[in-house]
Amino acid sequence: MKIYTDAVKLLRERRLAVAAELGQIDIAVKALGGIRTTVFTTGRRKPRFSKAGRARIAAAQRARWKKLKAAQKQ
């Protein structure tokens, strides 16, 4: 188990070193020519629906439930 903890420790140290190096490179590029830096997010962007769109979706789902319940009664 010690091998794994040592490996994880080494990887974390390497990640910090690479992050610091990238920061220095970004500073150099900005000084030379200027770049736009973007922040990457790790999550998916949630789709946004209008109130009318949500209402249509909800009505359609209620209709499906109603149809399913009617089929179960028979």
Secondary structure as the mmCIF struct_conf table of DSSP 4:
data_model
#
loop_
_struct_conf.conf_type_id
_struct_conf.id
_struct_conf.beg_label_comp_id
_struct_conf.beg_label_asym_id
_struct_conf.beg_label_seq_id
_struct_conf.end_label_comp_id
_struct_conf.end_label_asym_id
_struct_conf.end_label_seq_id
HELX_RH_AL_P HELX_RH_AL_P1 LYS A 2 LEU A 32
TURN_TY1_P TURN_TY1_P1 GLY A 33 GLY A 33
HELX_LH_PP_P HELX_LH_PP_P1 VAL A 39 THR A 41
BEND BEND1 THR A 42 GLY A 43
HELX_LH_PP_P HELX_LH_PP_P2 ARG A 44 PRO A 47
HELX_RH_AL_P HELX_RH_AL_P2 LYS A 51 LYS A 73
#
